[in-house]
Amino acid sequence: MAKWTEEQVAERFHEAAETSRRLPGLKSQGYFSVWPGIQRERWEGYAGEDRVMTFPPTPDAVARLEETQKWLLWLDEPQRHLVWMRAEGWRWPEIAKRLGCDRTTAWRRWRSALGLVTVQLNSL
């Protein structure tokens, strides 16, 4: 069994945040339209509706996301927020402002949280 490192744990959290972002959004039930869909011509596709195509995550990525979210239960709530903000790509000054501390303190707390998860994973 391979030992987990803090870098691997951080990378897994980053992958989980990316997978979470790629999941389809929730839609409310019960609202629908009886009007037919608009069939656009090919030339109308260039009309300025900028849509970014995102592909849904693979089933393996969703399974890893669920496993990684279980790891968050080993942390207390401020540590969960810190780890997830960093996984989503927040910059250290923004995180420090949000937590009300210096950025090096935020970084140390993040490393400590990753260390706790790493110790738990290696003890399994």
N, C-alpha and C positions, 0 to 999 in steps of 0.2 A: 504494500500500500504506500503510495507516494505521500510525502509530507506536504502540507499546504504552506505557502509563504504569504506574507502580507501583500506582496505585489499581485500574486494570483488571486487573492481574495478581493483586492481593489479592482482588478480587471473583471472579475465575475460580477461585482456590483455594477460596474459600468455597462457591461453587456446586458444585465437585467434592466437597467434604466432605459437603454436603447430599445430593448424588446418591449418594455412597457409603453414606450412612446409610439411604437409601431402597431400596437393593438388597435382594433377598430373602436371607434367611439360608441358610447351608449346612446341609444335612440329611445325616445319615449314610445310606449305602446299606445295604440288606439288612434293615432292621427294618420290620416291618409288622404290622398287626393283622388278624385274620380276623373280628373282631366287626363287625357292621354299625354304621354311624354313627348317632348319636342324633338323632332327629328331634324337635326341641323345638317346643312350642306357642308361639304368638305372645306370650302373657303371660309365658312363662318367659324371654324375652329381657331383661326388666328385673330379673333376679335378682341383679344386682351384679357380673357379669363385665364389668368395664370393659375394653373393647378399643378401642384407638385405631386407626382406619382410616388406613393409609398407602397411597398409590397408588404403584405402581412408576414409576421414572423413564422418560422417553421415550428412544427410541434415540439421538436427537441429544444428549441430556444425557449418556448413557453414552459416546458418542464423544468429547464434550468432556472427560469425566472421564479417559478413557484418554490423551488428548492432554496434559492437565494433569499426569498422573502421570509422563509422560515428561520434563516440565520438571524434576521433582524430581531427575533424574539429574545435572543441572548443579550441584547443591549437595552439600556433604558431609553426613554423617549428622546431626550436631547441628543444622545449619541445616534439614534436612528435618523433623526433629522439631518444631523451633520454628515453621516455616511451617505445618505441618499442625495443630499444637495451636491456633494462632491461627485457622486456617480453621475448625476445629471449634467455635470460640467460647469457648475458655478465656480467663479474665481474666488481666491482666498480673501481678498478685501471685502467682497460682497457677503461671504459667509461670516467673516469676523463681525461685520456690521450687524448682521442678523442675530448673531449670538451675543453681541455686546462684549467682545473681547478683542485682543490683539490677534493678528493673523498667524503669528507663530504659536500662540496658545491654541488657536483653532486647529492648526496643523498638528500639534502634539496630541490634542484630544482625538483627532481623527486617527492618528497612528495608534493611539491607545485602544480605540474601539476596534480597529482592524486587528490588533494584537489579541484582543479578547475573542474575536470570532476565530482567528487562526488557532488559538489554544483549544477552543471548543472542537473545532474540526479535527485537529490532530489527536484529540483524546477519544474520538469515536472509534 
